Amino acid sequence: MSVEIDGALYPDVDPPAELVTLEDQVDFLARLCAAADFGVLPAPKTVTALLHPDWRPAMDACRLLTSPTYHLLRRWQGLPPLPYLGQQLAYIRDDPNLAHV
């Protein structure tokens, strides 16, 4: 399943025409997750495409452990959880309502 490549995710290089190799896919995932973590959300059809089984190897190889978006995509992909190494803000971490989110 092909993913529409948003050129805005590649400000430092020309965006690839296709995501053929595992390395290309991992790079795309890292860029997409980083952007989403800062509020630039991908199109719903992009997320749907990333949940296709063909993306499992790239999703597992990416290992962007500081990204909440990456952990969410892993969960939706059915991959085993990995440790979250991102920032844990005290005002959120200690909120008793966090368990309900």
Backbone bond lengths (Angstrom), bond angles and torsions (degrees), N, CA, C in turn:
res aa  C-N    CA-C-N  psi(-1)  N-CA   C-N-CA  omega(-1)  CA-C   N-CA-C  phi
1 M - - - 1.455 - - 1.527 107.81 -
2 S 1.314 116.69 127.73 1.450 120.11 -176.76 1.523 111.30 -86.60
3 V 1.315 114.92 150.95 1.461 123.20 179.97 1.513 107.97 -111.51
4 E 1.323 116.09 137.01 1.457 119.84 174.42 1.522 107.91 -73.74
5 I 1.321 116.87 124.63 1.458 122.00 -175.46 1.520 109.27 -91.43
6 D 1.320 115.88 118.21 1.466 122.07 178.07 1.528 107.55 -84.89
7 G 1.316 115.97 115.05 1.459 121.15 -178.86 1.515 113.76 -61.16
8 A 1.352 117.73 -22.90 1.464 121.24 179.12 1.528 111.68 -65.54
9 L 1.324 117.54 -19.21 1.468 120.47 177.62 1.521 112.25 -76.38
10 Y 1.317 117.15 -7.79 1.462 122.36 -176.29 1.526 111.14 -122.46
11 P 1.338 118.27 62.34 1.467 119.03 -179.03 1.529 113.52 -71.28
12 D 1.329 116.41 -18.69 1.463 121.31 -175.10 1.526 114.11 -96.12
13 V 1.322 116.99 -18.71 1.466 122.01 -179.04 1.520 108.91 -144.65
14 D 1.323 115.37 166.54 1.461 119.15 174.04 1.529 108.84 -68.44
15 P 1.326 118.18 135.50 1.465 119.50 179.40 1.529 110.60 -66.90
16 P 1.311 116.40 145.56 1.465 118.60 178.39 1.526 110.56 -69.95
17 A 1.305 116.19 152.70 1.463 121.36 177.16 1.522 110.18 -73.73
18 E 1.329 115.73 -34.48 1.466 122.45 -179.75 1.525 108.66 -142.96
19 L 1.313 115.08 158.64 1.468 121.16 176.33 1.520 107.53 -107.79
20 V 1.318 115.18 81.25 1.458 121.57 -171.80 1.528 112.03 -87.12
21 T 1.318 116.78 -47.38 1.461 119.93 -174.24 1.529 111.06 -89.85
22 L 1.307 115.62 161.53 1.459 121.31 175.42 1.525 110.16 -59.29
23 E 1.317 116.95 -39.26 1.462 121.42 179.49 1.531 111.27 -62.31
24 D 1.331 116.89 -42.13 1.465 121.10 177.48 1.521 110.94 -62.73
25 Q 1.311 116.42 -42.00 1.465 121.29 -178.97 1.522 111.17 -67.14
26 V 1.329 117.26 -42.57 1.466 120.97 178.95 1.531 109.97 -64.31
27 D 1.316 117.20 -43.12 1.461 121.04 177.80 1.529 110.62 -60.46
28 F 1.320 116.94 -44.04 1.457 121.20 178.32 1.529 110.84 -61.18
29 L 1.329 116.85 -45.84 1.469 120.65 179.49 1.523 111.35 -60.91
30 A 1.313 117.39 -43.51 1.464 120.51 -179.84 1.523 110.44 -62.93
31 R 1.317 117.57 -42.00 1.459 121.48 178.81 1.531 111.08 -66.86
32 L 1.324 116.63 -43.13 1.454 121.16 -179.26 1.530 110.99 -64.94
33 C 1.327 117.23 -44.92 1.468 121.21 -179.84 1.528 111.08 -64.81
34 A 1.318 116.82 -42.10 1.464 120.12 178.97 1.526 110.76 -62.07
35 A 1.314 116.88 -42.63 1.468 120.24 178.54 1.527 110.56 -65.00
36 A 1.322 117.24 -43.79 1.467 120.81 -179.71 1.523 111.16 -64.31
37 D 1.315 117.56 -36.14 1.468 120.86 178.10 1.525 111.42 -62.62
38 F 1.329 116.66 -24.63 1.460 121.14 178.36 1.526 112.03 -100.54
39 G 1.336 117.06 13.08 1.451 120.95 172.85 1.507 116.72 96.00
40 V 1.326 118.51 1.56 1.462 121.75 177.10 1.531 107.11 -95.48
41 L 1.319 115.10 91.53 1.459 120.74 -172.04 1.526 111.87 -80.52
42 P 1.336 116.11 143.93 1.464 119.45 177.69 1.526 110.48 -74.37
43 A 1.309 115.55 161.34 1.459 121.05 176.17 1.532 108.92 -65.23
44 P 1.333 117.53 146.63 1.468 120.18 178.88 1.526 113.53 -54.34
45 K 1.332 117.65 -36.91 1.468 118.94 179.88 1.527 111.67 -68.23
46 T 1.334 117.47 -27.48 1.468 120.30 175.12 1.522 109.99 -68.03
47 V 1.315 116.88 -45.25 1.472 120.70 178.36 1.527 109.85 -61.59
48 T 1.310 117.25 -43.84 1.465 120.89 178.66 1.524 110.50 -59.20
49 A 1.323 117.04 -42.92 1.467 120.61 179.07 1.524 111.25 -64.07
50 L 1.341 117.48 -37.86 1.469 121.08 -179.56 1.521 112.50 -68.35
51 L 1.313 117.43 -19.56 1.459 120.46 179.73 1.524 112.76 -86.86
52 H 1.321 116.78 -1.60 1.462 121.06 175.63 1.532 108.78 -67.42
53 P 1.322 118.51 142.15 1.480 120.90 -179.17 1.517 115.09 -54.18
54 D 1.327 118.23 -25.69 1.468 120.76 178.62 1.531 112.29 -61.04
55 W 1.333 117.33 -22.61 1.459 121.95 -177.96 1.528 112.94 -89.99
56 R 1.326 118.78 -5.78 1.475 121.46 -178.47 1.530 113.07 -57.01
57 P 1.329 119.63 -46.82 1.472 118.35 179.93 1.526 112.98 -60.29
58 A 1.320 117.38 -41.91 1.462 120.38 179.44 1.527 110.43 -68.12
59 M 1.326 116.49 -40.58 1.462 120.66 179.65 1.525 110.00 -62.10
60 D 1.315 117.30 -41.03 1.459 120.88 -179.33 1.525 111.45 -72.56
61 A 1.316 117.32 -32.54 1.468 121.46 -177.98 1.526 112.68 -79.23
62 C 1.306 118.20 -23.15 1.462 121.68 -173.37 1.532 112.12 -60.81
63 R 1.317 117.98 -51.08 1.476 124.03 176.22 1.524 113.87 54.61
64 L 1.312 117.32 44.35 1.461 122.23 175.95 1.533 107.51 -85.20
65 L 1.318 115.67 74.35 1.462 122.65 -168.70 1.523 114.56 -69.38
66 T 1.325 117.42 -10.35 1.459 120.13 178.73 1.530 112.21 -94.37
67 S 1.320 117.20 0.40 1.459 121.80 -174.32 1.525 112.65 -103.73
68 P 1.340 117.76 118.94 1.461 119.52 174.33 1.536 111.92 -61.26
69 T 1.321 117.00 -36.27 1.466 120.47 179.36 1.516 110.73 -63.12
70 Y 1.328 116.95 -41.80 1.463 120.26 178.71 1.526 111.07 -60.32
71 H 1.318 116.95 -44.27 1.466 120.15 -179.69 1.529 111.20 -65.00
72 L 1.311 117.10 -36.54 1.461 120.59 177.09 1.524 110.94 -65.74
73 L 1.327 117.54 -45.06 1.466 120.79 178.17 1.527 111.16 -63.10
74 R 1.329 117.01 -39.32 1.475 119.92 175.98 1.523 110.74 -58.75
75 R 1.338 115.55 -45.17 1.467 119.68 -179.69 1.521 110.36 -62.11
76 W 1.328 116.80 -46.42 1.460 120.32 -179.89 1.520 111.76 -65.07
77 Q 1.313 117.42 -27.74 1.465 122.41 179.14 1.534 110.69 -80.32
78 G 1.340 117.30 -9.76 1.461 120.95 179.69 1.514 113.72 81.74
79 L 1.324 117.34 17.89 1.462 121.32 178.83 1.530 109.64 -84.57
80 P 1.317 117.54 153.56 1.467 119.62 178.96 1.526 110.96 -64.77
81 P 1.327 116.53 146.90 1.466 119.35 -179.65 1.528 111.91 -66.24
82 L 1.325 114.37 151.02 1.463 122.43 174.76 1.523 107.73 -121.04
83 P 1.321 118.49 161.78 1.470 119.46 179.68 1.525 111.59 -66.28
84 Y 1.319 115.17 136.67 1.460 121.19 176.38 1.516 108.08 -85.26
85 L 1.325 117.32 123.64 1.458 122.03 -177.36 1.517 112.49 -110.71
86 G 1.320 116.73 14.61 1.455 120.37 -179.16 1.513 112.01 -83.33
87 Q 1.305 113.97 179.05 1.456 121.58 -178.46 1.525 110.22 -68.92
88 Q 1.326 115.33 135.44 1.459 121.39 175.22 1.524 107.85 -114.92
89 L 1.311 115.39 106.49 1.448 120.55 -178.03 1.530 109.82 -76.34
90 A 1.327 116.76 131.11 1.464 121.36 -175.00 1.523 112.27 -59.00
91 Y 1.323 117.30 -39.25 1.459 118.75 -177.75 1.525 112.01 -68.10
92 I 1.321 117.52 -18.61 1.463 121.15 174.86 1.522 109.98 -95.70
93 R 1.319 116.81 -46.61 1.459 121.64 -176.82 1.518 112.17 -56.25
94 D 1.326 117.54 -39.02 1.459 121.28 -176.31 1.530 113.16 -91.16
95 D 1.304 117.86 4.57 1.470 121.50 -179.88 1.525 109.06 -75.72
96 P 1.343 118.21 121.55 1.463 120.06 -178.66 1.533 112.90 -65.03
97 N 1.312 117.63 -19.49 1.464 120.79 179.85 1.531 112.68 -81.17
98 L 1.325 117.35 -7.76 1.460 120.67 -178.87 1.527 111.72 -59.85
99 A 1.316 116.79 -32.32 1.464 120.89 -179.80 1.534 111.86 -64.19
100 H 1.318 117.46 -18.20 1.456 121.22 -177.35 1.515 113.06 -98.77
101 V 1.326 117.23 4.59 1.460 121.66 -178.46 1.510 109.55 -95.12
